[in-house]
């Protein structure tokens, strides 16, 4: 699935991923391929990504919003 992480300053990440773990307001949750459509707010924490080539990438965020639809995930992060 395609993931884009965007902050007010720049695009932090864009690429194919297998898993995204996000710090939701009500707790951490994961998005995998073919996830149901979702829009959720994010709390302060760490976004953990597992890329298609097996690498693990971490991003710290102060909050934001995530949208997932048709295997396209967009994170607008603070």
C-alpha positions in Angstrom: 0.0 0.0 0.0 1.1 3.6 -0.6 1.9 5.8 2.4 2.6 9.5 2.5 3.5 11.4 5.7 3.3 15.1 5.3 4.1 17.9 7.8 3.4 21.6 7.3 7.1 22.0 6.4 7.6 19.1 3.9 6.8 15.6 2.8 8.6 13.3 5.3 7.9 9.9 3.6 6.4 8.5 0.4 6.5 4.9 -0.6 5.2 1.4 -0.5 4.8 -0.2 2.9 3.5 -3.4 4.4 2.5 -2.1 7.9 1.9 1.2 9.6 1.5 1.5 13.4 0.0 4.8 14.6 -0.5 6.5 17.9 -4.3 7.1 18.0 -6.1 9.2 20.5 -7.6 6.1 22.1 -4.5 4.0 21.7 -2.1 2.6 19.2 -3.5 0.9 16.1 -2.1 -0.7 12.9 -3.1 -0.5 9.2 -2.4 -3.3 6.9 -3.1 -3.9 3.2 -6.9 -3.9 2.3 -7.8 -2.1 5.6 -11.3 -0.7 5.8 -11.6 3.0 5.0 -10.7 5.0 8.1 -10.1 8.6 9.2 -8.6 9.1 12.7 -6.9 11.7 14.8 -3.4 11.0 16.1 -1.9 11.7 19.5 1.7 12.5 20.3 3.9 9.4 19.7 5.8 7.4 17.2 4.7 6.2 13.8 6.3 2.8 13.0 6.5 1.7 9.4 7.6 -1.6 7.9 8.6 -1.0 4.3 8.0 -3.4 1.5 11.8 -4.3 1.6 11.6 -5.2 5.3 13.1 -2.0 6.8 11.6 -0.5 9.9 11.3 3.3 10.0 10.2 5.5 12.9 8.8 9.0 12.9 7.9 11.1 16.0 4.8 13.2 15.7 3.0 15.6 18.0 -0.4 14.7 16.6 -2.2 14.8 13.4 -4.8 13.0 11.2 -4.6 9.8 9.2 -6.8 8.7 6.2 -6.8 5.3 4.7 -8.8 4.5 1.5 -8.2 1.9 -1.2 -4.7 1.1 0.0 -3.6 4.7 0.0 -2.7 6.0 3.5 -2.1 9.7 4.1 -0.8 11.1 7.4 -1.0 14.8 8.0 1.3 15.2 11.0 2.3 18.0 13.3 
